Amino acid sequence: MTLANVFITGAGGMLATALEAVLKPVSHVTALTEAQLDITDKQAVLRAVQGIKPGVIINAAAYTAVDRCETDSEKAMLVNGTAVGYLAQAAQVTGARIIHISTDYLFDGRKDGPYTETDEPNPLSVYGRSKLLGEQELARFTDKYVILRTQWMYGENGKNFVDTILQLAQQKDELKVVDDQYGSPTYTEDLSAVIRWFVEHSEVDGQTFHFSDEGVVSWFGFAREILKLSRIKTKLIPVDTSEFPRPAHRPHNSALDKTKIKQVTNIDIRTWFDALYEYMKKTGKIR
């Protein structure tokens, strides 16, 4: 089966790298880095989309330095918000669909239970507000879109929590890790597989979906499994968020309800633990 021509923004990042691997065998893929395409340049975006003529645009570009967004809010709102509108307008001109990657940071984390797609966003940070603006701009300019909210992403070709914990554990005898923030780790390979499904199915356009790997855990619990699999004996100490004051507020509960995406796609979602094992095995992190 050959899919529509696909244009990926944010090439070189974790997600874009995984997406290229999943889509290139079945589609013509054009992936541009930030250096090749500044998505905050409206005319450059239009020229690129008109030149590539994609059937689907996957927006994997984002300003994800959550704490830096607090002091660099203008750039955050431009990259994560306004620029999404530029992509949407270019897509509208050319007839392309857009699959846009969003975030759990849209929510305030005060809900008792996983967030559904119909829960009202209430972001606590500039990053969260900028991503909410991006969703709004997308829907303002086109109805041929899918918004896919995800969280706690890790994978090859990028800085991530798994690699950071392993690096620190090899340098220190003990590590303090936050134990009062809960979510679901998400392997980029799994996210890419579900994005491919949306590339193939235009009948679900105009909707928002939540996706992560199955199961909910704290950052401490996640770190514990990482070290257990790697057989590193560094001591882990669970602490509250208050022990690590950061510029950007983090939601305490950002678990995402995946009922809708499972019903619509019929995709089996594996547990975060199984996905973590595969990532660590594939990248030689399990001894």
C-alpha positions in Angstrom: 0.0 0.0 0.0 1.4 3.4 -0.9 0.3 6.4 1.2 0.0 10.0 0.2 3.0 12.2 0.0 4.0 13.2 3.5 5.7 16.4 4.6 7.2 16.3 8.1 8.4 19.4 10.0 10.9 19.2 12.8 13.2 16.8 11.0 16.1 15.6 13.1 14.1 15.4 16.3 13.1 12.2 18.2 9.6 12.0 16.8 10.4 13.0 13.2 13.2 10.5 13.1 10.9 7.7 14.2 8.2 8.9 11.7 10.6 8.8 8.8 11.5 5.2 9.6 7.8 4.2 9.7 6.6 6.1 6.7 9.4 6.0 4.2 8.8 2.3 3.2 5.2 3.1 2.2 5.2 6.8 1.2 7.3 9.6 -0.4 8.5 11.6 2.6 9.9 15.0 2.7 11.3 16.0 6.2 12.7 19.5 6.8 14.8 20.6 9.8 14.3 24.0 11.4 17.4 25.2 9.5 15.8 24.2 6.2 12.3 25.7 7.1 11.6 28.3 9.7 7.9 27.6 10.3 7.5 31.1 11.8 8.1 32.5 8.3 4.6 32.5 6.8 5.7 33.0 3.2 8.5 30.4 3.5 5.9 27.9 4.8 3.6 28.6 1.9 6.4 28.2 -0.6 7.5 24.9 0.9 4.1 23.4 1.0 3.3 24.5 -2.5 6.6 23.1 -3.7 6.3 19.8 -1.9 2.6 19.3 -2.6 2.0 16.9 0.2 -1.2 15.0 0.9 -0.5 15.1 4.6 1.6 17.5 6.7 2.8 16.1 10.1 3.8 19.0 12.4 6.5 17.6 14.7 8.2 20.9 15.1 7.9 22.6 18.5 9.7 24.7 21.0 9.8 22.1 23.8 12.2 23.6 26.3 9.4 24.0 28.9 11.3 26.1 31.4 12.9 28.4 28.8 9.5 29.1 27.4 8.7 31.0 30.6 11.3 33.6 29.9 11.1 33.3 26.1 7.4 33.5 25.8 7.3 35.4 22.6 9.2 32.7 20.7 7.2 30.0 22.4 3.9 31.5 21.3 5.2 32.1 17.8 6.6 28.6 17.2 4.0 26.6 19.1 1.0 28.8 18.4 1.0 31.3 15.5 3.2 29.2 13.2 0.7 26.3 13.4 -1.8 28.7 11.9 0.7 29.4 9.0 0.9 25.6 8.3 -2.9 25.4 8.4 -3.3 28.2 6.0 -0.8 26.7 3.6 -2.6 23.4 3.9 -5.9 25.0 3.1 -4.4 26.6 0.0 -3.0 23.3 -1.3 -5.6 20.9 0.0 -3.3 19.0 2.4 -4.4 17.5 5.7 -2.5 18.2 8.9 -1.6 15.9 11.8 -0.5 18.1 14.6 1.3 16.9 17.8 0.1 18.5 21.0 0.6 17.9 24.7 -0.7 17.0 28.2 0.6 20.4 29.4 -2.7 21.8 28.2 -4.2 20.5 31.5 -3.7 21.8 35.1 -3.3 18.3 36.6 -6.0 18.7 39.2 -8.4 16.1 37.8 -8.8 12.9 39.8 -8.4 10.5 36.8 -7.2 10.6 33.2 -8.0 13.5 31.0 -10.4 13.0 28.1 -10.5 15.0 24.8 -13.5 16.9 26.0 -12.0 18.1 29.3 -11.4 21.9 29.3 -7.8 22.9 28.9 -6.3 25.0 31.7 -2.5 25.3 31.1 -0.3 26.3 34.0 2.7 27.3 31.9 3.7 29.4 28.9 4.5 26.2 27.1 1.0 24.8 27.7 -0.6 28.1 26.7 1.5 28.2 23.5 0.4 24.7 22.5 -3.2 25.5 23.2 -2.9 28.5 20.9 -1.5 26.1 18.2 -4.6 23.9 18.5 -6.9 26.9 18.2 -5.0 28.4 15.2 -5.1 25.0 13.5 -8.9 24.7 13.9 -9.4 28.3 12.9 -7.9 27.9 9.4 -8.7 24.3 8.4 -11.0 21.4 9.2 -8.7 18.8 7.6 -6.7 18.1 10.7 -6.1 15.7 13.5 -4.7 16.9 16.8 -2.9 14.2 18.7 -2.0 15.0 22.3 0.7 12.9 23.9 3.1 13.0 26.8 6.4 11.9 28.4 8.0 11.0 25.0 11.3 9.2 24.6 13.1 7.6 21.8 16.2 7.5 19.6 18.0 10.6 18.4 17.1 13.1 21.1 17.5 14.0 24.8 15.0 12.1 26.9 14.3 11.0 30.5 15.5 7.4 30.0 18.9 8.4 28.8 19.2 11.2 31.3 18.5 8.9 34.3 21.0 6.3 33.0 23.7 8.9 32.6 23.1 10.4 36.0 23.0 7.0 37.6 26.4 6.2 36.3 27.8 9.4 37.8 26.1 9.4 41.3 25.5 7.1 44.2 22.0 8.3 44.7 19.3 10.3 42.8 16.3 12.2 43.9 13.4 11.8 41.5 9.9 13.4 41.7 7.2 11.0 42.9 4.1 13.2 42.9 3.8 13.8 39.1 1.9 11.1 37.2 1.6 10.3 33.6 2.3 7.7 30.9 5.7 7.3 29.2 5.4 7.2 25.4 7.9 5.6 23.0 8.3 7.4 19.7 7.9 4.2 17.8 4.5 3.6 19.2 3.4 7.2 18.6 4.7 7.0 15.0 2.7 3.8 14.4 -0.5 5.5 15.4 0.3 8.6 13.4 0.7 6.4 10.4 -2.9 5.1 11.0 -4.1 8.7 10.9 -2.1 9.4 7.7 -4.1 6.5 6.1 -7.6 7.6 7.4 -8.9 11.0 6.4 -12.4 10.2 7.6 -11.5 11.1 11.2 -10.4 14.7 10.3 -11.5 17.6 12.5 -11.0 15.7 15.7 -8.7 15.6 18.7 -7.2 12.3 20.2 -5.1 11.3 23.2 -2.3 8.8 22.9 0.4 7.4 25.2 1.5 4.0 26.1 -0.7 2.1 28.6 -0.3 2.5 32.3 0.2 5.4 34.7 3.4 5.9 36.7 5.3 8.7 38.5 8.7 9.9 37.4 10.2 8.0 40.3 8.4 4.8 39.3 9.6 5.3 35.7 13.2 5.8 36.9 13.0 2.8 39.1 12.1 0.5 36.2 14.8 2.1 34.0 17.5 1.3 36.6 16.0 -2.2 37.3 16.3 -3.1 33.6 19.8 -1.7 33.3 20.9 -3.4 36.6 22.4 -0.2 37.8 22.4 -0.1 41.6 22.2 3.6 42.2 19.9 4.5 45.1 16.7 6.3 44.1 15.0 8.7 46.6 11.4 9.7 46.0 10.7 13.4 46.6 7.9 16.0 46.1 7.9 18.5 43.3 8.6 21.2 45.9 12.1 19.9 46.2 12.8 20.8 42.6 11.4 24.3 42.0 11.3 25.0 38.3 10.3 28.1 36.3 7.4 26.3 34.6 4.6 24.6 36.7 4.1 20.9 35.9 0.7 19.2 36.2 0.6 16.7 39.0 -1.7 14.4 37.1 -1.4 14.4 33.3 -2.6 10.9 32.5 -4.5 10.8 29.2 -7.6 8.8 28.6 -7.2 6.7 25.5 -10.8 5.3 25.2 -11.5 7.3 22.0 -8.4 6.5 20.1 -8.8 2.8 20.9 -12.4 2.8 19.8 -11.7 4.7 16.5 -8.4 3.0 15.4 -8.7 -0.5 17.0 -5.0 -0.3 17.6 -3.6 -2.4 20.5 -1.6 -0.1 22.8 1.2 -1.8 24.7 2.2 -1.0 28.2 4.8 1.6 28.9 7.0 -1.1 30.5 7.0 -3.3 27.4 7.8 -0.3 25.3 10.6 0.8 27.6 12.1 -2.7 27.5 12.1 -2.6 23.7 13.8 0.8 23.6 16.5 -0.2 26.1 17.1 -3.5 24.4 17.3 -1.9 20.9 19.7 0.8 22.0 22.0 -1.5 24.0 21.0 -0.1 27.4 20.1 -3.5 28.9 23.2 -5.3 30.2 
